[in-house]
Amino acid sequence: MSCPLVSFVLPCYNAAGYLQETLDSIVRQSYTRWECVAIDDGSTDATLAILQTAARRDPRFRVISRDNRGLIATLNEGIAAAEGEWIARIDADDLCTDDRLERQLMRVQETAADVCGAWVHFFGDRDGEWHLPTSDAGIRAMLLFNSALAHPTVLARRELLLAHPYAADARHAEDYALWCALARAGARFTTVPRVLLHYRTHAGQITQSKRDELRETAMRVRLGYAQWALPVPLQALADRFAELAEPGRLLSTGEFREFMGILRQLAVLMDGARSVLGEVWLDALQRTQGLHAGMLPEVMLYHASMPIPMAEMGKWRKLLLRMGMSDWLWQTLKQVRA
């Protein structure tokens, strides 16, 4: 086999239920100069047997099996073992489109990017698409709030990931921590504005304990990145910004207005921010308690200065209805329907 340009890194733990579909989607790639480094992370089901069968059929699959060490150690091990110039991430229950590698390689050639993501289609327990920012400036701006790349879609330079491995202390938010670290190291980002991965959603993917740990880790990552990335006039507000930006935090109407004041400054002061802030402020409005009709004029001004993306229009209409009713009536109707 000729030396691969791209190495898929595929961590597997008790993935037998969906793994074969994932392997089949890799084999169907229109770009063929790839290898797949698949690591069985101490599975107790048929995962290893499925991987070994794939390797016998196609020498581009390489299988590593050992005791369980967790996702972060597995990812770093796979990157170290890879031979390709580029690392392509994928998870053991997701499906990539046949043209994924072809389109991402074209994109990094066009943009000279070091890290390339793609849009995502959800299937299984949830339906819909996830449209992420596509420009380097937009991705860097979105990192102030949350992960701006869908982890299993990413194609990244191997040498960059070797120099900046996944952080052992960033469990359940390892991707967000990595993108922020790469941004600080000067990496250039891009995303293909097209669905190149079908992300399977199913019960039990994230337990409550994992969700709590993710939130705590992401808060720490967000604060560290904000302290570095916020424009100088907003640096003194980094701690408060990170607190208000936390996606799981409920806001009072006063806190919402405080956050909007920061976002409106950010739209002016930071390249690429305006393109992502429509989604950000709409999410903040959704987690604000005490919405009422008197807020309609001000939120229309926010919409004018930080336009809401078309993909979020359904959420926008529901929030307009909620404000028109008042939160009290809205919550009462929800309880009646339940």
Beta strands, then each sheet from edge to edge (+ up, - down):
strand 1: 6-12
strand 2: 34-41
strand 3: 61-66
strand 4: 86-89
strand 5: 95-96
strand 6: 115-124
strand 7: 128-130
strand 8: 155-157
strand 9: 189-201
sheet 1: 3+ 2+ 1+ 4+ 8- 6+ 7-
sheet 2: 3+ 2+ 1+ 4+ 8- 6+ 9+ 5-
end
